[in-house]
Amino acid sequence: MSPGKKINIALVGNPNSGKSSLFNVLTGLNQKVGNFPGVTVDKKTGVAAINEEITANIIDLPGTYSLYPKRADEWVAYKVLLNQDDTIKPDMVLLVADASNLKRNLLFCSQIIDLKIPIVVALTMMDLAKQKGTQIDIPNLERELGVPIVAINPRKNKGIAPLKKILEITIQNLPQHPARDFIDASPANTEAVAAVKKMFPAISGYAAVHYLINHEHFSFTENEQAAIEQAEIDNKFNPTKTQAEEILQRYTRIKHVMQQSIVESDPLQKSLFTERLDNILLHRRWGYLILLGVLFLMFQSVFWLAQYPMNFIEWSFAEISHWLSGVMPESWFSDLFINGLVAGIGGIVIFVPQIMILFGLITLLEDTGYMARISFLTDKLMRKVGLNGKSVMPMISGFACAVPAIMSTRNIENKKERLLTIMITPLMSCSARLPVYTILIALVIPSKLVWGFLSLQGLVMMALYLLGTVLALIVAWVMKWFIKSTERSFFILELPIYRSPRWKNALYTMVEKARIFVFQAGKVIMVISLLLWALSTYGPAKKMAAVTAKYDALEVQNPAAKDELQKERKTALLQNSFAGTVGSAIEPVIQPLGYDWKIGIALVTSFAAREVFVGTMATLYSVGDDADENSPTLREKMHAAVREDGTKVYTLATGLSLMVFYVIAMQCMSTLAIVKRETRSWKWPVLQFVYMTLLAYGLSWVVYEIFK
């Protein structure tokens, strides 16, 4: 092999085998995420340095249990391995196998061996196998399978150097492939296989069997399709019987391999820690109480832990604004910089602690294995509303962001259940709503303890998340009667073992999510903040001139009231600006909900991204202000806001109504775009936008009427 050459390695394995951890260790930050052509399935690729001369493109294929695909993501991996994907041509395969479930993992491994693709096997979870009392003779297992095997622990970065050495040796000997068949899958179909191999001489006999079974899904010419079909007919090829016989043969051979290479403990020994813990956490009564307790502590922690860094950030930006107002000359540019740019940045950064804490806690739940238990616990409830337990993972992911959550519904095989999950996932309160909830709760909910130890604000926060969840289930139950499907639904879930959390991984996720929020959501917020500053500072020339002339005359007539008149002037100028004109135009529609024209502007701008609400308020309440030492914070400004008749804007009724509106309303262009992409139709995102907006308006009006 020539120095400096780059090769393609397909990374494959069963779900929960440690494949993603190995991909992250090998590629580090050299990763790209896209989509496989024609399907909405993630394509993760990364570059790994095997040695000083060899680099490899690692293609992380979706997890699959065997070469008989059922889901869309399994079809992706299947077509790549059968050399039917024009965009990916792997030179070799790196298969990750779970040592603690080796019998199941060897099925997939044996199938790839028989495809005659160069392969290296990486054994993970050796520590768990040891806990189970399983001893694996790796050299003997290598002889039985005829492929190189290396034990690794990607979570602790162990075994990576030996793995790279094995990969280097394999790469240098390409295109060498496994020397012998694992089983002979063609005796009953010898003539049919021979006919296909005559057409495609380069493929193995086992690959020819798959050509016979699934050729309709492959991109063959019409003549090739007809020839394969004729080979089936002439030789009375039975796909179902062939598959069943093959699997039986494989497990017979796998049993022999395991007898030669593996010593397993007595199955009657006492259960592992995982099983004992599941007896508690999956208990039919206590399990649900524990789940509610975990969620409650998670949302309480968002307030308990974040309040100190948030207060510091708020104080810091007030000090920065004060300092800038002292050193910068008074001009339109300084007003733009302080009240547009700095106020906008402050509106972003202050919520970083809460977002980091929320994502960190969700990562810990996933890492420990508890998140999968939540799916198991809730399957019975999900089925009553037309979903299944697999819908829970996207819904919980929706607490972070609806976009990746909706993309993760691809793992739901049943089309009706997948569509229902897509339609309700945006009702889960994503992290973009968190800044809105935080500032509104701080405005209208007193900071006090209930029963001496529970934060009332934390309870309200949890109630908002529960409201979105309950409404999602109700909407799913209603929609299931209108979305018809004849598919049967199955819920098969593999519960991962419990593991100690990887604190480094949680910290990395927290930093990464904060970075994404600041630099991606932040860019949108900053653009809108600066645009809003312009729209709020300028307006129709005649209107603005009339306001200026009016207050100039009033100040001459009553110089003693100059300070009060200055405040009125700023309010009048803002109300007659371009932004104020838009807000005033929609005010009659939103007035029944208790909102004023400034809130109306925020509702419009936050359609780009919900978190823009806070940036909008920061800009609207800062325009024209001078940032002196005693300048109030945004929360203080909003708390002091009054209507023309002198009544407070942010009463309990208005605050609760606004919170309910943001729980339900579809205020996110990105989510609508991803729904269109996943459903391949504008029908569903339009329906989603309409029902969520009407539901938000109706329930917000009810809440306002109850509490006003």
Secondary structure by P-SEA (a helix, b strand, c coil): ccccbbbbbbbbbccccaaaaaaaaaccccbbbbbcccccbbbbbbcccccccccccccccccccccccccaaaaaaaaaaacccccccccccbbbbcccaaaaaaaaaaaaaaacccbbbbbcaaaaaaaaccccaaaaaaaaacbbbbbbbcccccaaaaaaaaaaaaaaaccccccccccccccccaaaaaaaaaacccccaaaaaaaaaccccccccaaaaaaaaaaaaaacccaaaaaaaaaaaaaaaaaaaaaaccccccccccccaaaaaaaaaacccaaaaaaaaaaaaaaaaaaaacaaaaaaaaaaaaaaaaaaaacccccaaaaaaaccaaaaaaacccaaaaaaaaaaaaaaaaaaaaaaaaaaaaaaaaaaacccccaaaaaaaaaccaaaaaaaccccccaaaaaaaaacccccccccaaaaaaaaaacccccccccccccaaaaaaaaaaaaaaaaaaaaaaaacccccccbbbbbbbbbccccccaaaaaaaaaaaaaaaaacaaaaaaaaaaaaaaaaaacccaaaaaaaaaaaaaaaaacccaaaaaaaaaaaaaaaacaaaaaaaaaccccccccccaaaaaaaaaacccccaaaaaaaaaaccccccccccccaaaaaaacccccccccccaaaaaaaaaaaacccccaaaaaaaaaaaccaaaaaaaaaaaaaaaaaaaaaaaaacc
